């Protein structure tokens, strides 16, 4: 059993979103991404399906050439290899659910480009 809080110990990155692993189990990885307003993750893809949930704030989420405004409580699921990007419209906390086979270094690298 593992317990974590997506809302405790929040740290904002100065120049890029702050990415941290909250739970790493045999089946999934739960990752928190903390954005300051206007911070972004440029277009990237994931090798496995993902689920992105907005816990706080508001995110402009791009999928290909479409844009979606995801607000607190909303989530989006993407299949593998779908190009997407995120821009924080306000200070935001996002939960990212990854497949166990996915590498957590990938979203960290996406946050820092």
N, C-alpha and C positions, 0 to 999 in steps of 0.2 A: 504494500500500500504506500502511496505517495500523496502528500498534501502540499499544495502551493496556493499562493494568492496572486492573482493578476493585478490586484490593486495596491499591494503593499510594496514598500521599498522602491518607489518609482524614481528613476534617474533619467534625466533628459540629456542627450548628447548635445554638445555645443554646435557641431557642424553637420552631424548626421544622426539619423534615428538610432536609438540604443536598442540593441537586440540581445535578449537573454533567454536561455532555455529554462523553463519552469518545471517541466516534468519530462523525463525520458524513460519510457517503459519498453517492454518487449515488443509492443505493437505500434506505438506512436510517439511522436515528440510534440510537446506543446511549448510554443515559443511566444514570448511577449515582445512586441515592437512598440517603443515609446517615441512618439514624434512631437517635436515642437511645431507650432504653426509654420507652414510653408516648407518644412523639410519633406524630402521625397525619396522614394526608391525608384530609380530609373527603370525603364522597361527591361524585363528579364523573364525567364521561363523556369518552371520547376520540372524535374524529370519524372515526378509522380503527381497524382492528384493532391490538391491542397484545399483547405477551408480557411477563409479569412473572416474573423468576427471583429466588429468594432465594439469595444467595451466602453470607451469614453471618446467624446469628440466627434469629428466628422472627417471623412476621407473621400477625396476625389479618386476613384478607382478606374483606371483605364484598362480595357480589354480589347486588344487590336485597335480598331479605330473608333470604338464606342467608349463613352464615359458614363460612370454611374456615381451618384453621390450616396455614400454609405454612411448612415448616421448611427448613433449609439443604439445597440441592440440588433443591428442588421448584420447579415453575413452573406458571403458569396462562396460558392464552390466552383473550382476550376479543374478540368481534366489536365493531364500531363501535357507539357510542352505548349501551353497557351501563353503567348506574350501578354504581359500585364505590367502596370506601374501604379504607384500610390503617391498621392500628394496630400499632405495634411492641410485641411482648411482651417483647423484650429488645433490647439494642443490635443493630442489623441493617444489612446492606448488601443493596440490591436493584438488580438490573439491569433496566432497562426498555427494550424494543426497540420503536421507533416507526417508522411509515411515514415515508418521506422527506417526504411532503406535510404531515405533522403539524408543529405548531409547538412547539418545545421550551419556549417561554414558558408553555405551558398546564400542564405538570406542575410548573413552578416556581411558578406562581400557585396551583395546588392545594395545594402544600406550605405556602404562606404564608397560607392562609385558616383 
